[in-house]
Amino acid sequence: MATLSVLYLCQVFSYVETETLRIAIFINKKCYKVLQHTLQTLTNDINLPKIVHSCSSLCIVPTRINGDVSNSTFTKFDYKTLEHIKNDINVRTLIFSFDATTDYHFFSTVMNLIPLNRLNRLEFGTCDVGSDCIKMSAQKISKTQNCLKELNFWRDPGLLGRNSSQNEIEAISKLTQLEVMRCFAWSNTFTSLVNISSLNLHFKDDFNRFVDDFVTLKNLRILTVRSQNLKTYVSISRVVEITQLTTLDIVRTQIVKDPEILRLSACTNLKNVIVYMIESVSDEVSRLYQFFPQFSFQLQLYSVPLDGHKFPKFKETNESPSPKNLTPFHLTLFQREFTPKFARTFFNKFKQWPPNLYFKSYNIFNLSTLSRGKGLAETLMRLELHFITNLQNINSVNSFLFLTALSIRHCSIQQTEIIELTNLHFLKRFGVTDSNVIDLIQLSCLTSLTSFTLKNEEHFTNLLHHFALLPNLKQICLNNITTVEMEDVVSLAELTQIKHFTFDRNSIFENNHKLFATPFRTVAFVTPQ
């Protein structure tokens, strides 16, 4: 039991996967007794306080399963369940996620439980410099000044004028051991954080004003710059003056309007440049790589209709980047027609395809055109098709031999022949919502599948026997399923190979949660979207 290292407290109803007893324990008042009984049975009546005595990380989060944060309302705990970690000198990480820090009383109670002078990592939820909760907690935060290595604020409270208090700024400025920091507001006094090596900064309109501060941080090597408003252009051109950087990560900026940020010849230490969320796939993109003969350059490309609901031209040129220096790793096309010419032009420009493609909001989308794209069959690993009125030639997905994730949601198909995805030998994750797609796909042929998501109750019963035929299936997520026969619920619970279930709250599955309560399985209930 000494290997248990992480204790999660959240409103997820769940059980520990006891093969190693290292993954996590999700605990709240609702499942506490069941959980304690399960653990006592497995550990010869060793009680929970002894088990969590060696806990090194305390994570307090709302429901969050596979990136689904739709249920962000935090459920308060019975504080008595936290007494088990009181004064535990082994706790080195304390994480409050999302809404978990909006309640100062709860936040303060947890902070008082553990020895803050031993914390190495501290993460806050809906808080940042200037938030009332942080102002009131300045004294507590200051107790970590000789040990804290990482401080993260994960969500902007949306305050235009934060009115930071002096004691709050001073408390953070004294955290001189900090090496990693993520925040939404910067203060000139933070230049005292001389050990900072990685800074993740959200900005509104003031980035260039603080560059002089960043230059003085001689240990700063990794800088992530995030604009909070993609529609409003704000220059970050002075980033080229931070010459000590080895990695520059630019997120949500209109980079094509700010070419100066790409003139990084003075940054002789720079090795990696990552650019996310360029607002359009256009001819302007082809000019970006000319600034990067010496850098590793990654792109996340988005094509969305701009002014006048028109798409910028994407012309063929003779210019081409070095494949080893430039890597497009994601492409989203929103309503933009995927034609053979577009595919040819894109490949000629970049000499490769990103491994992730996402297509959304089409009247007609023909997958055979996509499958004929030069080089796509060998590189595509994740394909998402959402909100397509007429999805044609879905069998063409078999061309993508190395596909590991496929999502077909809110799409309609007109064909009537069976869809056999027999060539997808590496497909691990599959999600589907629509009846006419489910009717035709032979799920049982996807023998490599490990995770399946269904958002349609009409076909739940028919799919049950397919689940039993998938030897590698470990996770099932069922949403929008309300009317189910009890016999089917029992059959689902008897699938012993499934290690994790995700269901809707207040569903028939939650009402029968005891059926799924086994020592070797985790179960979560989320709020329906």
C-alpha positions in Angstrom: 0.0 0.0 0.0 3.0 2.3 0.3 2.8 2.8 -3.5 -0.4 4.9 -3.4 0.8 8.4 -4.3 -2.2 10.4 -5.5 -5.5 11.1 -3.8 -8.2 12.7 -5.9 -11.2 14.3 -4.2 -14.0 15.1 -6.5 -17.7 14.6 -7.3 -17.0 11.6 -9.6 -18.4 8.4 -8.2 -15.6 5.9 -8.7 -13.6 3.0 -7.5 -9.9 2.4 -7.3 -8.4 0.1 -9.8 -6.7 -2.1 -7.3 -4.4 -4.1 -9.5 -1.7 -1.6 -8.5 -3.5 0.8 -6.1 -1.5 3.6 -7.6 -3.8 5.2 -10.1 -6.2 7.3 -8.0 -8.9 7.2 -5.4 -12.0 9.3 -6.2 -13.9 9.9 -3.0 -16.9 11.9 -1.8 -19.6 11.5 0.7 -21.7 9.5 -1.6 -19.3 6.6 -2.2 -17.1 6.9 0.9 -18.6 3.9 2.7 -18.5 1.7 -0.3 -15.0 2.7 -1.1 -13.8 2.1 2.4 -15.4 -1.3 2.5 -13.8 -2.3 -0.8 -10.4 -1.2 0.4 -10.7 -2.9 3.7 -11.7 -6.2 2.0 -8.7 -6.0 -0.2 -6.2 -5.0 2.4 -7.2 -7.2 5.4 -9.0 -4.4 7.1 -6.4 -1.7 6.7 -8.4 1.4 7.0 -8.3 4.5 4.8 -6.3 6.8 7.0 -3.4 4.3 6.9 -3.7 3.9 3.2 -3.5 7.6 2.4 -0.8 8.4 4.9 1.8 8.2 2.1 -0.2 10.5 -0.2 2.1 12.9 -2.0 -0.5 14.6 -4.3 -3.9 16.0 -3.3 -6.0 16.9 -6.4 -9.4 18.6 -5.8 -11.4 18.7 -9.1 -15.0 18.5 -10.4 -16.0 15.8 -12.9 -13.5 15.7 -15.7 -13.4 12.6 -17.8 -11.5 12.5 -21.1 -11.4 16.3 -21.3 -15.1 16.6 -20.7 -15.5 19.6 -18.3 -19.2 20.2 -18.9 -19.9 19.5 -15.2 -17.8 22.3 -13.7 -20.0 22.9 -10.7 -18.0 22.0 -7.7 -19.6 19.8 -5.0 -18.4 20.6 -1.5 -17.1 17.8 0.6 -17.6 16.7 4.1 -14.4 18.2 5.6 -14.0 15.2 7.9 -12.9 13.2 4.9 -9.9 15.5 4.6 -8.8 14.9 8.2 -7.0 11.8 6.9 -4.3 14.0 5.4 -4.0 16.5 8.1 -0.4 17.5 8.8 0.8 14.8 6.3 4.4 15.9 5.6 4.4 13.8 2.4 2.0 16.0 0.6 4.1 17.9 -2.0 1.5 18.7 -4.6 -1.8 20.6 -4.0 -4.1 21.1 -7.0 -7.4 23.0 -7.0 -9.0 22.7 -10.4 -11.7 24.9 -12.1 -14.3 26.1 -9.6 -12.7 24.5 -6.6 -11.1 27.7 -5.4 -14.1 30.0 -5.8 -15.2 29.2 -2.2 -12.6 30.8 0.0 -13.8 28.9 3.1 -13.2 25.6 1.5 -9.9 26.7 -0.1 -8.7 28.0 3.3 -9.7 24.8 5.1 -7.7 22.6 2.8 -4.7 25.0 2.9 -4.7 24.8 6.7 -4.7 21.0 6.7 -1.2 20.4 5.2 2.3 21.7 6.0 2.7 24.4 3.3 6.4 24.8 3.9 6.9 21.5 2.1 4.8 22.0 -1.0 6.6 21.8 -4.4 3.7 22.4 -6.6 0.5 24.5 -6.2 -2.3 24.9 -8.8 -5.4 27.1 -8.5 -8.7 26.9 -10.3 -10.8 29.9 -11.2 -8.3 32.3 -9.7 -5.5 34.5 -10.7 -3.5 37.4 -9.4 -6.0 40.0 -8.3 -8.8 37.5 -7.4 -10.3 38.0 -4.0 -9.5 34.4 -3.0 -5.8 34.9 -3.8 -5.7 38.3 -2.0 -7.1 36.7 1.2 -4.7 33.7 0.8 -1.5 35.7 0.3 -0.2 34.9 3.8 -0.8 31.2 3.2 0.9 31.3 -0.2 3.9 33.1 1.3 4.5 30.0 3.6 5.7 28.1 0.5 8.4 30.6 -0.4 11.3 28.3 0.5 10.1 25.2 -1.3 7.6 26.0 -4.1 8.9 25.1 -7.5 5.7 25.4 -9.6 2.7 27.8 -9.4 -0.2 27.7 -11.8 -3.3 29.7 -12.2 -5.6 27.9 -14.7 -8.5 30.2 -15.5 -8.9 33.9 -15.9 -11.5 35.2 -13.5 -12.5 37.7 -16.2 -11.6 40.8 -14.2 -10.6 43.7 -16.4 -9.2 45.7 -13.5 -7.8 43.1 -11.0 -6.8 45.7 -8.4 -4.1 43.5 -7.0 -3.4 44.0 -3.4 0.1 44.8 -2.3 0.4 41.9 0.1 -0.7 39.5 -2.6 2.0 40.8 -5.1 4.6 40.7 -2.4 3.7 37.1 -1.4 4.1 35.8 -4.9 7.3 37.9 -5.5 8.9 36.2 -2.5 8.5 32.7 -4.1 12.1 32.9 -5.2 12.4 29.1 -5.7 9.8 29.1 -8.5 10.9 27.4 -11.7 7.5 27.1 -13.5 4.7 29.6 -13.5 1.4 30.0 -15.4 -0.6 33.2 -14.9 -3.0 35.7 -16.5 -1.5 38.9 -15.0 2.1 40.0 -14.7 3.6 42.4 -12.2 7.0 44.2 -12.5 7.8 42.9 -9.1 7.9 39.3 -10.4 11.4 40.0 -11.7 12.5 38.7 -8.3 11.6 35.2 -9.5 15.1 34.7 -10.9 14.9 30.9 -11.1 11.9 30.9 -13.5 12.7 28.6 -16.4 9.2 28.1 -17.9 6.5 30.9 -18.1 3.0 30.4 -19.5 1.5 33.9 -19.8 -2.0 34.9 -21.0 -2.2 38.5 -22.0 -4.8 41.0 -23.2 -2.9 44.0 -24.6 0.2 44.5 -22.5 2.7 41.8 -23.6 5.3 44.2 -25.2 5.2 46.4 -22.1 6.6 43.6 -20.0 9.4 42.3 -22.3 12.0 44.3 -20.4 11.1 42.2 -17.3 11.3 38.9 -19.2 14.8 39.8 -20.5 16.1 40.1 -17.0 15.0 36.5 -16.2 18.2 34.9 -17.4 17.1 31.4 -16.6 13.9 31.7 -18.7 14.1 29.1 -21.4 10.5 28.2 -22.3 7.9 30.9 -23.0 4.3 30.3 -23.9 2.4 33.4 -25.0 -1.4 33.2 -25.1 -3.7 35.9 -26.4 -7.1 35.9 -24.7 -8.9 37.4 -27.7 -8.2 36.0 -31.2 -10.5 38.5 -32.9 -8.6 41.6 -31.6 -5.1 41.9 -33.0 -2.4 42.7 -30.4 1.2 42.8 -31.4 3.8 40.7 -29.5 6.6 41.7 -31.7 9.1 42.4 -28.9 9.3 38.7 -28.1 12.3 38.7 -30.4 14.2 40.5 -27.7 14.1 37.6 -25.2 17.2 36.0 -26.6 17.8 33.4 -23.9 14.8 31.3 -25.0 15.1 27.8 -26.3 11.4 27.2 -26.9 8.7 29.7 -27.9 5.1 28.6 -27.9 2.7 31.2 -29.5 -1.0 30.5 -28.9 -4.1 32.2 -30.2 -2.4 35.1 -31.9 -3.0 36.6 -35.4 0.6 35.8 -36.3 0.1 36.6 -40.0 -0.5 40.2 -39.0 2.6 40.4 -36.8 5.5 39.2 -39.0 8.0 40.8 -36.7 7.6 38.1 -34.1 9.1 35.7 -36.6 12.3 37.6 -37.1 14.2 35.7 -34.4 17.7 35.7 -35.8 19.0 37.2 -32.6 17.6 34.3 -30.6 20.7 32.1 -31.1 19.6 29.6 -28.4 16.1 29.0 -29.9 15.5 25.5 -31.0 11.7 25.0 -31.1 8.9 27.3 -32.2 5.3 26.2 -31.9 2.4 28.2 -33.4 -1.1 27.3 -32.5 -4.4 28.5 -33.9 -3.5 30.5 -37.0 -6.8 31.8 -38.0 -6.8 30.7 -41.6 -5.2 28.3 -44.0 -4.2 30.9 -46.6 -1.4 32.0 -48.9 0.0 34.0 -45.9 0.8 30.7 -44.1 3.3 29.8 -46.8 5.4 32.9 -45.9 5.8 31.9 -42.3 8.5 29.3 -42.8 10.9 31.5 -44.6 11.8 33.0 -41.2 12.7 29.6 -39.7 15.6 27.9 -41.5 17.2 27.1 -38.2 14.2 26.2 -36.0 11.9 23.3 -35.4 8.6 24.9 -36.3 5.1 23.4 -35.5 1.8 24.6 -36.8 -1.8 24.1 -35.7 -3.9 25.3 -38.7 -7.5 26.5 -38.7 -9.5 27.4 -41.8 -12.6 29.4 -40.8 -14.6 31.9 -42.9 -13.3 35.4 -42.4 -14.7 38.8 -43.4 -17.6 38.4 -45.8 -17.8 34.7 -45.0 -15.1 34.1 -47.7 -12.0 32.0 -47.5 -8.6 33.4 -48.3 -6.9 31.9 -51.4 -4.5 29.1 -50.9 -2.2 29.3 -54.0 0.3 26.9 -55.3 3.9 28.1 -55.1 7.3 26.7 -55.8 8.4 27.5 -52.3 8.6 24.7 -49.8 9.9 24.4 -46.3 12.3 21.8 -45.0 10.2 18.9 -43.8 12.4 18.3 -40.8 12.0 22.0 -39.7 8.3 22.4 -40.1 5.6 20.1 -38.7 1.9 20.9 -39.2 0.3 18.7 -36.5 -3.4 19.7 -36.7 -5.7 21.0 -39.4 -9.3 22.1 -38.8 -11.5 22.9 -41.8 -14.8 24.6 -41.0 -17.1 24.7 -44.1 -14.2 25.0 -46.4 -14.5 22.6 -49.4 -11.8 19.9 -49.4 -11.0 19.6 -53.1 -8.2 17.7 -54.9 -6.6 21.0 -55.7 -6.6 22.1 -52.1 -5.1 18.7 -51.0 -2.4 19.0 -53.7 -1.6 22.6 -52.8 -1.4 21.8 -49.1 0.9 18.8 -49.6 3.1 20.7 -52.0 3.6 23.5 -49.5 4.3 21.4 -46.4 5.5 18.1 -47.9 3.4 16.3 -45.2 0.0 16.1 -43.6 -0.8 16.8 -39.9 -1.7 13.6 -38.1 -5.0 15.2 -36.8 -7.8 16.3 -39.2 -11.1 17.9 -38.1 -14.0 18.7 -40.5 -17.1 20.5 -39.3 -20.4 21.9 -40.7 -20.7 20.7 -44.2 -23.8 20.0 -46.4 -21.9 17.4 -48.4 -18.6 15.8 -47.5 -17.1 13.1 -49.7 -14.5 10.9 -47.9 -13.2 9.5 -51.1 -11.8 12.9 -52.0 -10.0 12.9 -48.6 -8.7 9.4 -49.1 -7.1 10.4 -52.4 -5.0 13.1 -50.8 -1.4 12.5 -51.5 0.4 11.2 -48.5 -2.6 11.1 -46.2 -3.0 7.4 -46.0 0.4 7.0 -44.4 0.1 9.8 -41.8 -3.5 10.3 -40.6 -4.0 9.1 -37.1 -7.1 11.0 -35.9 -10.1 12.0 -37.9 -13.2 13.9 -36.6 -16.3 14.4 -38.8 -18.9 16.6 -37.1 -22.2 18.2 -38.2 -22.3 16.9 -41.8 -25.7 16.7 -43.5 -24.6 14.2 -46.1 -21.5 12.2 -45.4 -20.5 10.2 -48.5 -18.3 7.1 -49.1 -17.6 6.4 -45.5 -15.9 3.1 -46.5 -13.0 5.2 -47.8 -11.9 5.5 -44.1 -10.3 2.1 -44.7 -7.6 3.9 -46.7 -6.2 5.4 -43.5 -4.3 2.3 -42.3 -2.7 4.0 -39.2 -5.9 5.7 -37.9 -6.1 5.4 -34.1 -9.1 7.6 -33.3 -12.3 8.2 -35.3 -15.2 10.4 -34.3 -18.5 10.7 -36.3 -21.0 12.9 -34.7 -24.2 14.6 -35.9 -23.7 13.2 -39.4 -26.1 11.6 -41.8 -25.3 9.1 -44.5 -27.4 8.1 -47.5 -25.9 4.7 -48.3 -27.6 1.4 -47.3 -24.8 -1.1 -47.7 -22.9 -2.3 -44.6 -19.9 -0.3 -43.6 -17.0 -2.7 -42.9 -14.0 -0.9 -41.4 -11.8 -4.0 -41.7 -8.5 -2.2 -42.5 -8.4 -0.1 -39.3 -6.2 -2.5 -37.4 -4.8 0.3 -35.1 -8.1 2.0 -34.3 -8.2 2.5 -30.5 -10.9 5.1 -29.9 -14.3 5.4 -31.7 -17.2 7.8 -31.0 -20.6 7.9 -32.7 -23.9 9.6 -32.2 -26.2 9.0 -35.1 -28.6 6.1 -35.8 -28.0 5.7 -39.5 -24.2 5.4 -38.9 -24.6 2.9 -36.1 -27.0 0.8 -38.2 -24.4 0.2 -40.9 -21.1 -0.1 -39.1 -19.9 -3.5 -38.1 -18.4 -2.7 -34.7 -17.2 -6.2 -33.9 -14.6 -6.1 -36.7 -12.8 -3.3 -34.8 -10.8 -5.8 -32.7 -8.1 -3.3 -31.6 -10.7 -0.9 -30.1 -10.0 0.1 -26.5 -12.5 3.0 -26.0 -16.1 3.4 -27.4 -18.4 6.4 -27.0 -22.1 6.2 -27.8 -24.6 9.1 -27.6 -27.7 7.3 -28.9 -30.0 5.1 -26.8 -31.9 3.6 -29.8 -29.0 1.2 -30.6 -27.7 0.5 -27.1 -29.3 -2.9 -26.8 -28.1 -4.0 -30.3 -24.5 -3.0 -29.5 -24.3 -5.0 -26.3 -23.3 -8.3 -28.0 -20.6 -6.4 -30.0 -19.0 -5.1 -26.8 -18.5 -8.7 -25.7 -16.7 -9.5 -28.9 -14.1 -6.8 -28.6 -11.3 -8.3 -26.6 -9.3 -5.1 -26.1 -12.2 -2.8 -25.2 -11.5 -1.2 -21.8 -13.6 1.9 -21.6 -17.2 2.7 -22.5 -18.9 6.1 -22.4 -22.7 6.2 -22.7 -24.5 9.6 -23.0 -28.1 10.6 -23.7 -29.3 7.1 -22.8 -32.3 7.2 -20.5 -34.7 4.4 -21.4 -33.0 1.0 -21.0 -34.2 -2.4 -19.9 -32.9 -3.6 -16.6 -31.7 -6.8 -18.3 -29.4 -4.7 -20.5 -28.0 -2.8 -17.6 -27.1 -6.1 -15.9 -25.5 -7.4 -19.2 -23.4 -4.3 -19.4 -22.2 -4.6 -15.8 -21.2 -8.2 -16.5 -18.6 -7.2 -19.2 -15.6 -8.0 -17.0 -13.0 -6.7 -19.5 -14.3 -3.1 -19.1 -12.1 -1.1 -16.7 -13.9 2.2 -16.9 -17.5 3.4 -17.5 -18.8 6.9 -18.0 -22.5 7.5 -17.6 -24.9 10.5 -17.3 -25.9 11.7 -13.9 -29.5 10.7 -12.8 -29.5 8.0 -15.4 -30.6 4.4 -14.9 -26.9 3.5 -14.7 -26.4 5.8 -11.7 -29.5 4.5 -10.1 -27.9 1.0 -10.3 -24.4 2.0 -9.6 -23.9 -1.0 -7.2 -23.9 -3.3 -10.2 -20.8 -1.6 -11.5 -19.0 -1.5 -8.2 -16.1 -3.9 -8.5 -12.5 -3.6 -7.2 -11.1 -3.6 -10.7 -13.2 -0.9 -12.4 -13.7 2.9 -12.2 -17.1 4.5 -12.8 -17.9 8.2 -13.4 -21.1 10.1 -13.7 -21.1 13.4 -15.7 -23.8 16.0 -16.3 -25.3 15.5 -19.8 -24.4 18.1 -22.4 
